Amino acid sequence: MAIEIHPLRNTGEKRIFLTFPWRIYKDDPLWVPPLVPDRAKVIDPKTGAFFKRGEAEFFIAWQNGEPVGTICAGEDHFSNQQRDRQEALFGFFECLPRYEIAEALWDHARQWAGKRGLKTLWGPFNLDYEDSYGILVEGRDRPPVILCGHTPPYYQEFIERYGFEKARGDNIAFSLLADDETPQRRRLRRLADRLRKRGKITVRGADLEHWEQEADHVHNLLNKSLVHLPDHIGWHRDAIRATLRSFLRIADPELVLFAEVEGKVVGWFPGLPNINEWLIHANGLRRPWDYLRLWWHSRKQPECVAIKSVLVLPEYWDTGVALLLFDELERRVIPKGYKWADLSLTSEDNPRTPMLADSFGAKIYKRYRTYRIPV
């Protein structure tokens, strides 16, 4: 029978949409199930941060009365206006390992975009550009950390067969042992000590009691520090607030670092406990007893601290701000019992962050790719 694509029509289909990934990954030991209650809020126009700046629609592919795939198509009005583009995005893409299903889903997303006068389709993003960015093309030896995705190998084969082309430089994740003593690291620590003694740059932890003001600092840094990157998407203020709010309950303020020069915030370096080490056991909180399982595993200290961004205002790139932030975080995570650090995700198109990571001896361990195709 033919594959039919329908938008979500009722609560039951919304549940099917949210839980469909279990059909794809149930036997994959590296997959970290998304939290269904959180995902439900993301796709709800009343609660999802994306809908304050854009529109999106969600679809299920059906065959013989059974769901065989999912996708969303959306337009980020804020981003398109900023970049003077007519672009649609796709996300929440999942399908059984049959190419014709993927083809039908992408055909439908392109039709959705064409009806709105949009010219290109790119992704995948799950509406938030920081959530499950891209398709995993390298690195299947360990589970992803928070905000990073995981996809089966055949997704890359399908998307390239369909005619999508690489949209930009790959986004890469680095790993770094917390207590790896090398001559390289010792030399960089000496340089950091010299910067501290000069006293021009100060590093502080986050003030979570005034997180709205801290969110303003992050918003400013995100929109000024990354503007040199191809396809840079300026952040909407509401998206920043939603993202940071979701981490307030897990963040250790001593590991979310800000750099200041004469009282001006010039850099940000957030280290977060990799709660994916807990969530991988929680089954997406689909059942009441899953909350108990999450509580049980959350009693254990994560081995990984995830560093989700390195932001420094361009005029301070060559002043040692990034080096001092990196060194300060390293000094703080080791006493807390972290074994290794993840640095993710950074673009290959951004030479500065990979160069800094390499200088500390970090190694690439995952690579994600986004794709674009004309509508």
HUURSUL-V997222 format. One record per pair of residues at least 24 apart in sequence whose ideal C-beta (glycine too) atoms are under 7 Angstrom apart, sorted by the first residue. I is the first residue (numbers start at 1). J is the second residue. Records with the same first field share a line. If there is no record, write none. Layout:
I->J ; J
//
This chain:
1->63 ; 64
3->61 ; 63 ; 68 ; 100 ; 101 ; 104
4->62
5->59 ; 61 ; 104 ; 105 ; 108
6->59 ; 60 ; 62
7->57 ; 58 ; 59
8->58 ; 60
13->60
16->60 ; 67
17->58 ; 60 ; 70
19->286
20->67 ; 70 ; 94
21->94
24->94 ; 152
30->140 ; 142 ; 143 ; 150
31->150
32->143 ; 144 ; 150 ; 276 ; 279 ; 280
33->279 ; 282 ; 283 ; 284
34->284
35->279 ; 284 ; 285
36->284 ; 285 ; 286
37->285
42->127
48->127
49->238 ; 239 ; 242
50->74 ; 127 ; 128
52->238
53->77 ; 78 ; 236
54->78
56->127
57->112
58->92
59->108
61->95 ; 101 ; 104 ; 105
68->95 ; 96 ; 101
69->94 ; 95 ; 96 ; 101 ; 105
70->94
71->105 ; 109
73->109 ; 112 ; 113
74->127
75->116 ; 118
78->236
79->233
82->234
86->117 ; 118 ; 119
87->118 ; 119 ; 120 ; 122
88->113 ; 118 ; 121 ; 375
89->122 ; 123 ; 125
90->121 ; 123 ; 124
91->123 ; 124 ; 125 ; 126 ; 127
92->126
93->124
97->154
99->158 ; 161
102->158 ; 162
103->162
106->162
110->375
113->375
114->375
118->375
119->374 ; 375
120->372 ; 373 ; 374 ; 375
121->373 ; 375
122->167 ; 370 ; 371 ; 372
123->370
128->239
129->233
130->243
133->171 ; 345 ; 368 ; 370
134->171 ; 368 ; 369 ; 370
135->159 ; 368 ; 369
136->366 ; 368
137->170 ; 367 ; 368 ; 369
138->366 ; 367
139->365 ; 366 ; 367
143->276 ; 280
144->276 ; 366
145->274 ; 276 ; 304 ; 306 ; 342 ; 344
146->272 ; 274 ; 275 ; 276 ; 306
147->308
148->173 ; 344 ; 345 ; 366
149->368
159->371
163->373
164->371 ; 372 ; 373
165->371 ; 372 ; 373
166->369 ; 371
167->231 ; 370 ; 371 ; 372
168->230 ; 231 ; 347 ; 349 ; 370
169->347 ; 348 ; 349
170->348 ; 367 ; 368 ; 369
171->345 ; 346 ; 347 ; 368
172->345 ; 346 ; 348 ; 354 ; 364 ; 366 ; 367
173->342 ; 343 ; 344 ; 345 ; 365 ; 366
174->343 ; 357 ; 362 ; 363 ; 364 ; 365
175->340 ; 342 ; 362 ; 363 ; 365
176->340 ; 341 ; 343 ; 360 ; 361 ; 362
177->340
178->330 ; 333 ; 334 ; 338 ; 339 ; 340 ; 341
179->334
180->361
182->361
184->359 ; 361
185->360 ; 361
188->323 ; 327 ; 359 ; 360
189->327
191->323
192->323 ; 324 ; 327
195->320 ; 323 ; 324
200->261
201->259 ; 261 ; 319 ; 320 ; 321 ; 324
202->260
203->257 ; 259 ; 324 ; 325 ; 328
204->258 ; 260
205->253 ; 254 ; 256 ; 257
206->251 ; 253 ; 256 ; 258
208->248 ; 251 ; 253
211->244 ; 248
215->240 ; 241 ; 244
217->258 ; 265 ; 268
218->244 ; 268
221->268 ; 311 ; 313
222->311
224->313
225->311 ; 312 ; 313 ; 314
229->347 ; 349 ; 350
230->349
247->272
250->275
254->332
255->305 ; 329 ; 332 ; 333
257->325 ; 328 ; 329
259->321 ; 324 ; 325
261->316
266->312 ; 313 ; 316 ; 321
267->311 ; 312 ; 316 ; 321 ; 322 ; 325
268->309 ; 311
269->307 ; 310 ; 325 ; 326 ; 329
270->307 ; 308 ; 309
271->305 ; 307 ; 329 ; 333
272->305 ; 306 ; 308
273->302 ; 305
274->302 ; 304 ; 305 ; 306 ; 342
275->302
277->302 ; 303 ; 304
301->337
303->338 ; 339 ; 340
304->338 ; 340 ; 341 ; 342
305->333 ; 338 ; 341
306->342 ; 344
307->341 ; 342 ; 343
308->344
310->353 ; 356
317->352
322->356
326->356 ; 360
//
